[in-house]
Amino acid sequence: MTKSPRPDGEGTSRLSRRTLFAGATTVGALAAAATVLPRVAEEAPAAEVKPAPVKGGGYSLTAHVKQYYQTTRI
């Protein structure tokens, strides 16, 4: 009987090249799936509602509104 080139106790690992590549493939597939799946967005806090002005003031004739009115004239 010929002797093994390895001493007893060494090389008895269950991790073979096939299981190493299978594990790496599984990890790669999971990473690809995680990047493709949509993310769950956190709810943004609700914007504070400003109270309505007591004496109007909701509409103001500003410079950009005046410019718009000038562009709509025929």
N, C-alpha and C positions, 0 to 999 in steps of 0.2 A: 504494500500500500504506500502511496506517495504522500508526503507531508504537504499540508496546505501552506502557501507562502505567508499566511497571516497567523499570528499566535492565537491561541484560544481566547475567546472573549471579545476579540476585535472583529468588526465586519458583520456582526450579527444584527445590525440595525434593520428594522422593517422598512425604512425609508429607501425605496428604490428610485431609480430614475423615472420610472413610469408614474409612480405616485407623486413624485415631486412635480412633474409636468402637469399632471391632472389637477393638483392643488393650485398651481400657478394659473392654469386655464380657468378654473373655477373663480379664483380671486379676480382675474381680469374680466370675466363675464359679469360678475357682480358689480365691479366698478363701472363698467359700461352701462349696465342697467340703471345704476344709481344716477348717472349723469343724464340719462334720457328721461327719467321719470320727472313729472312736474313737481315743483316745490310748493309747499304749502306756505302761502304768504301770511305773515302775522297781521292781525287786524290793526289798522292805523287808528289812533285815538280820534274820536269824533271832534270835528272842528267846533269851537265855541260859537254859539249863535249870538250875534250881537242884537241887543234890543232895538226895536224900531225907534227912530227919532220922534220926539214928541211933536215938534213943529215942522213936519216934513223933512226935507233935506235928503231924501233918498236919491233924487236926481239932481245932478249939477251940470251946467253947461260949461264944459271944460274945453281946452284948446283942441284936443283930438276929436271931440264930438263936433265942434264947429267945422273942423277940416272935413269930417265925414259928410256933414250937411252940404258943404260946398261941392263935394264930388258927386252928390246925387242930383244936383240941379241940372236941368236940361237946357 
